[in-house]
Amino acid sequence: MIDLARLNYDSEGKVKLHLGCGEQNYHDKGFINVDIRPLSHVDIIIDLNKDFDLPDDSVDEIVANSLIEHFPMGDLESNDPFANTIKILKEWKRILKKKGTITCKVPNMYALCSHYVNGKIDVIEFFRYVYGGQNYVQNIHLAGFDKVVFALISELVGFKHTEFLHHEKDDDTFNELTDWEMRVRFHK
């Protein structure tokens, strides 16, 4: 079992996980950095497509920036096109404390396609957001989301409340201010 207390960086004692942190170190924001790659600032090295070795109701907040699109949406055993995404989010929900949140930032497929068709996004940038940077093995996009898909998935996972955060109307420190990225916050 992973000892979260030993890894905690939050001044208020909240347990906050930054999943798929990559090159971003959020220790100064109070987060425990989690990634599949053994980078120097990563506290927990884990394949996030698998279950956590954490107890139920042990985490206050999860941030997953540009992560969930790197996992297959469905699986080969079912006809449900979102089976794997649902499985992953149910696992993340399991480790959340009551009233905990998960904030995911993903490429917004609807906005990306609209910008592409209307010539409002550079072609190379468009393909990077659709297919991933592909500069290391795990940096490939295997799933796509928009508000309709996330609303359906949220209902199937059983979140209490889901909110979509617009980049111009919030002051979240994780906001990168691009029209074709979407952030969604799930509440347990």
PENORCOR-V968325 format. One record per run of one state. SS is the DSSP state (H for helix, E for strand, C for the rest). FROM is the first residue (numbers start at 0). TO is the last residue. If there is no record, write none. Layout:
((SS:FROM:TO) (SS:FROM:TO))
This chain:
((C:0:2) (H:3:6) (C:7:14) (E:15:18) (C:19:25) (H:26:28) (C:29:30) (E:31:34) (C:35:42) (E:43:44) (C:45:57) (E:58:64) (C:65:66) (H:67:69) (C:70:81) (H:82:94) (E:95:107) (H:108:116) (C:117:121) (H:122:130) (C:131:143) (E:144:144) (C:145:145) (H:146:156) (C:157:159) (E:160:164) (C:165:165) (H:166:168) (C:169:179) (E:180:186) (C:187:187))
